[in-house]
Amino acid sequence: MAGGGRRTGPSPARLALMVLLLAAAVAAEAKVVHVEEPHRRSMLANGLGSAPPMGWNSWNHFQCDGNGEVVIRETADALVSTGLAALGYKYVNIDDCWAEPKRDAMGNLVANTNTFPHGIKALADYVHSKGLKLGIYSDAGFQTCAKVQPGSLGHEEQDAKTFAAWGVDYLKYDNCNNGDLKPLERYPEMSKALMKAGRPIYFSLCECDRSYSWFRGDMHPARWGAAYGNSWRTTNDIADTWESMIATADQNEVWAEYARPGGWNDPDMLEVGNGGMKNNEYVVHFSLWAISKAPLIIGCDVRHMPQETYDILANKEVIAVNQDPLGVQAKKVRMEGSSEIWAAPLSDYRTAVVLLNRHATDEATITARWDDIGLPAGTAVEARDLWLHKTLDTAFTDKMAFDVAARSCRMFVLKSRLR
Ligand code: GLA
């Protein structure tokens, strides 16, 4: 209503009151932020996991049957002699089936006397003497997943103290046989117990309850894991097949924004070298885990590794993407049919990119556009190919296109030429 119509807005006095109320509300809001800021979001302040953990775990290759102190000791030796330890693979982790089926008279967990006859303390001493760290496995239930040993539910403090006394450096804590108690009734207890145990122990939450209920609701471990652990499983168990691996990577990607230094999404351990996938598929597996800032926990028998397996696991440049101090997990920034582009910012204004062709048989030309990967238009970029170990001769501006073979990827680190 232009011109001399009746004014319908608030009177000046009312307007002043509204401004005052608004200012008070803003101040109250600011106060809340101010009050909350100094508080830690996390119960777990163990200073670990500033980068995703790297190491080895017995499960994917040995499951229960091959798990024993000889394998663990020889694996520690092999990590050192192959040079993998020097590249950062320092955790040697014992998975399920390491303990006697019953606790002792004092209620303590006891190492299986057949497979770990010298006990865990002696093993930890050995592993430490090699400059490595020892990990162990338990469960936030009455029994572990393989149901041959007790879980830690109700014994959290006692078990955390036992692990600390043995010299354990890493705890993978599973979620089987839990009497339907909610994860948040069980995981924080162990987190508290570890904090009190007197030794920094990396806390790996393995909370995948297999009913998929957490896929639907707000209880997914990515939503609460950072408060209690250094990493949290985001998926069900991986299998040594292309289909399982790629589906696992997809499920994990959804939670990308929850990862950060000190707390990582965990899409399960590596299958590289276990024989179920082709070499190019394992290259995709390792590239996606690295760019996703996933824990790099080797799952093959490193005592008997073919060169091509070693060459994947020992790719320093890919490892450096995983361990980059910025700690930002990659996202899929474009999908076109079976062609995908995954990208993540790195420290020093660099960008990591994976061009992934998921097609089972056909080669594809995949184009990464700056617009998709977050680079300013017009930026001239130098590209380092992390699998060819080569800086490409030509600079790229606004996009780069490559032919990528079936079920294969190319992985690059990009940096601006102007710098
Ligand atoms: C669960 C875990 C696996 C392994 C087994 C052991 O399935 O997800 O990684 O630890 O338990 O029983």
Residues whose N, C-alpha, C, O or C-beta is under 5 A from the ligand:
A	BS01	GLA	W59 D95 D96 C145 A146 D237
